[in-house]
Amino acid sequence: MGEHSAPDDGWKANLGRAVLWLVANRRKVYAGLVVALPLLARYIPDFPSDALLDAARVFLGA
């Protein structure tokens, strides 16, 4: 009891799956950032939302 049938691939495999998901869904991630960063800028003084959006656009290729 307590054993699971699927072996744990480790953190490298999990990181690889996360990167593949990020690349496959980069436009969705960028859309979320377009909404979230200005909201954060509204409540956090001197939050660099414009610079972060520009960096996300370049990094995600959106």
DRENNUDREN-10240 format. One record per residue (C-alpha): x negated, y, z; residue in one letter. Coordinates in steps of 0.05 Angstrom, whole numbers, plus 32768, in hexadecimal, padded with zeros to 4 digits. Each point is the difference from the previous one (the first is absolute). Last residue first. Layout:
X | Y | Z | A
...
//
This chain:
7FAA | 82E2 | 7DBA | A
7FB7 | 7FEA | 7FFC | G
8002 | 7FE9 | 8048 | L
7FBE | 8022 | 8014 | F
800A | 803F | 7FD6 | V
8049 | 800B | 8014 | R
7FF0 | 7FED | 8048 | A
7FC7 | 8034 | 8002 | A
802E | 8036 | 7FE4 | D
8036 | 7FEE | 8032 | L
7FCC | 8002 | 8039 | L
7FE9 | 8045 | 7FEA | A
8047 | 801A | 7FFE | D
8012 | 7FE0 | 8043 | S
7FC5 | 801F | 8026 | P
8022 | 8005 | 8044 | F
7FF1 | 8045 | 801D | D
8039 | 7FFB | 8034 | P
8022 | 7FBC | 8005 | I
804C | 8002 | 7FFA | Y
800B | 801A | 7FB9 | R
7FC0 | 7FE1 | 7FE7 | A
8019 | 7FBB | 8016 | L
803E | 800A | 7FD7 | L
7FD6 | 8017 | 7FC5 | P
7FD7 | 7FBF | 8006 | L
803A | 7FD0 | 8005 | A
8027 | 800E | 7FC0 | V
7FC6 | 8003 | 7FCE | V
7FDF | 7FC8 | 8028 | L
803C | 7FD2 | 7FF5 | G
7FFF | 800F | 7FB5 | A
7FB5 | 7FF1 | 7FFF | Y
800C | 7FBC | 8021 | V
8037 | 7FF1 | 7FCE | K
7FD2 | 8013 | 7FC7 | R
7FC8 | 7FD4 | 801C | R
802B | 7FC2 | 8006 | N
7FD5 | 7FCE | 7FDB | A
7FBF | 8020 | 8018 | V
8018 | 8003 | 8048 | L
8019 | 7FB8 | 7FFD | W
7FBD | 7FE8 | 7FE4 | L
7FDC | 8026 | 8037 | V
802C | 7FE2 | 8036 | A
7FF5 | 7FBA | 7FE4 | R
7FB5 | 800A | 8001 | G
8002 | 801A | 8047 | L
8027 | 7FC2 | 8015 | N
7FCE | 7FD3 | 7FDD | A
7FC7 | 8024 | 8023 | K
8023 | 7FFE | 8043 | W
8004 | 7FB5 | 8003 | G
8021 | 7FCC | 7FD4 | D
8029 | 7FE4 | 803A | D
8016 | 7FBA | 7FEE | P
804A | 7FF5 | 7FF3 | A
801D | 7FC4 | 8025 | S
8009 | 8021 | 8043 | H
7FEF | 7FE0 | 8042 | E
8029 | 8010 | 803D | G
8016 | 7FB9 | 800C | M
//
